[in-house]
Amino acid sequence: MTSQASALAIELEHTALHLEGDQPATKPQHAILKSSLDRLGLWETAVLVCNLMCIAAGADGYQISLNGNIIANQGFINHFGFPNAAGKIDLDANYTALWGALQSLGQLIGMVLLNPVSDRIGRKMTMYLLWTILAGSIAIETAARNWRDWAGAKLLAGIGVGCLQATLPIYVTEWAPVNIRGAMLFAYGFWNRIGSFLAPLLLTFSQNSDPLNFLTPILTQWGFLGLMLPIFLWIPETAAYYAERDQDERGKASLRRINGNIEGYDVEVEYAVIKNTILEERRELHELGLTHRGFKHLMRSYLECFKGKNAVRTLGAALPVCAQQLTGLSFLNTYSSLFFKQSGFTNAFLITTILTVIALVTSICLIVLTDKFGRRKVVLISAIVCTITMLAVGILGFVPKTGALKNFLIFTACVWSFFNVALGSLGWAFVGEVASQKLRARTAGLAAGSSVLFGLTFNTSLPIMLDVNGANWGYKTAWLFLATGIVCTIGAFVYVPEPSQRNPAELDEMYEKGIPARQMRKYVTDVQRLQQGGSVEVA
């Protein structure tokens, strides 16, 4: 043990918290809440575990992208469509909207209702559960005979994906060191985009070789599930979950398994930092009267997310990921193939693939740069640019569709894709980081779920807006997202904080003190001063 670690251990021993039964906890005067190893190098800790988990996100991106774009496949249309007045088989816009709505509804269920399950059974067991749900959805897709079967598959797929999206950021946040936590969370976006890239690429090959074959692309989803299972079997439960359950020896064993070979890493000290944060959380929950588990406790914990400073944190966690939806995600991504096909492009899948490649480049840039330059500025710039591109697309709706216009639309869509992907990747990072320590799982579920509510709205309405047999808005759909983009950009400026290089205790302190979001990046916390050996005045 290093001398610094020994000093921390001694201080922790003298300032340990004790909670027995329902007795109020006494707030410690000098409990260490920040690790001395927060500045570990990029490859010296749980990077492998975080990246393996994020690889599983490829299934999320692949399934959403495949199901959003396969509706433009003629074989799919022939199988699930209906003849129109002219005798040509088309998809019913109402059923297409229903499929998107059910998938979004399933995501909401997975994010919000299965969130307490994750707290109860642990992150690892939750991953087994979501794997089973995803397997069931793909089985139904494989055997689907009509639009009803496909609708049921979409509901199950949404539940599985929603559970994955709500669980994975928390898992990565609980394992990743502070100085590279952003990069690890953005790895989720990178692997998600890998999945999103493979889906339209496969559909492009399928269209060229056998335009009527839609079953083979559906079957390829089993490959991702086969990749996910051994990852889920190998990864450990988080030490934070064990600390919450007072299973301290198992928590230390989990830390030892992942970080035990790091020079200077002391399991006892690092676990004590985690435990102190959990105990501080319990003290605050006791002050809120949330000491008993059960349905009443569950409802009250969700309500607390909308009160006072917790409401501000919920907004800060939700706005970045919602901004992706409010600046045109469903318009130029989820239904991109349908939009470009209706706009007169002969190879809509190819354009979708180009946009996905741009998304991959964006994800790599974020992984490399985000922890150094921060995340708030990127969110604001990305939201502004995406909103401006919606204005450009909306104006194009009043111009004759010439070849030059189509080329400009592709360029505009590429610019939008770069910054919208940044919003999406950053959004999921904020879900995992900004969520209140004492209400982390609840806040994260609500933040992710709010994005799904917007997705549910747009996935229901966009097919009808774009369909030539429906509203046929085409380019003019962008005006809707121009308005929503302006609103969410203003909200982001006011409420989105700078979480990079901050641990949960520091964010708790800044929100407790009412530090404005725009000032958080340069604010020096009491937790920092104590970790650096300075004095802290305790009220």
Disulfide bonds with the S-S distance in Angstrom:
none
